[in-house]
Amino acid sequence: MTSTTAYALRLGDNCLILSQRLGAWCGHAPELEIDLALANIGLDLLGQARHFLTYAAELKGEGSEDTLAYGRDERQFSNLLLVEQPNGNFADTIARQYLMDAWHVALFTRLTQSRDPQLAAIAAKAIKEARYHLRFSRGWLERLGNGTDFSAQKMQQAIDNLWRFTAELFDADALEIALAEEGIAVDPRHLRPEWEAEVFAGLADASLTVPAEAAWRTGGKQGLHTEHLGPMLAEMQYLQRALPGLTW
C-alpha cells in the first residue's frame, strides 16, 4: 500500500465512522428538525467517505469503496479515536461534532492546495459542507451552553469527556510528515492554531471553559482503537459479512 493510499484511507475512515455514528440518531433526535439536520450531515460525511475510499481503492488497484468499508477488520481502520466515541446524549454528539468540524474546516481548507489533484478536488467539495457543519454544531454548542443550568452542565461535561481525544488531531506520524513535505498531505501539527482559535472562541461564546486536563489519547491512525469501534463495525458490516458480495 502506498503512503497516499494510506492517507486517503485515514481521511475516508474518519468521515465513514462519524457518518455511521450520526446515522444512529435517525428517529431519535430531540426534535424533527435536528433529526433531519443530523441525517443530512451524516450523508455529507458519507459522500466524503465514498470519495476518499474510492480513490484509495483506485490507488491500490483492487477492491472498491464497499470492500474497504465492509471488508476490513477493526485493526485495519485508521480513523481518529474521537469519531468512534458513542453518541451518548445530544450534548455528547454536539461536542464530538463541533471538535471534528473545526478540525475538518482547517484540514480541508489546506488540502485544497494538495499537489495530488484528486485529494484537492475532494477537499474543494468537502470544505463547503464542512463550513455548514461547523455553523450547525457551533450554533448548538452556544445554545446549550447559554441555555439552562442543566444544558450548560451537560455541554461542559461532554467537552470535558471528549477533550482527551483531541491530541490525536495534531499528532503527526512519519507518513503524514513525508507526504506533507511532498505537498500531498497536510501536516496536522499546522492545524492546531486555527483549531484552537475557533474552539476556544466557541467555548467562550457558549459560556463554557476549556478543559484543564491535557489531551493525550492517540493510536487510532495506527489501528489502536477504543472498545467502541468493534461493536459499531459489527453492526455496520453485518449484512455484507453474512452474505458476501450481496447486491441490491
Secondary structure, DSSP 8 states (H G I E B T S, - for coil): --HHHHHHHHHHHHHHHHHHHHHTTTTTSSSHHHHHHHHHHHHHHHHHHHHHHHHHHHHHTS--HHHHHHS--GGG----GGGGS---SHHHHHHHHHHHHHHHHHHHHHHTT-SSHHHHHHHHHHHHHHHHHHHHHHHHHHHHHTS-HHHHHHHHHHHHHHGGGGGGGG---HHHHHHHHTTSS--GGGGHHHHHHHHHHHHHHTT----SS------GGGT---TTHHHHHHHHHHHHHHSTT---
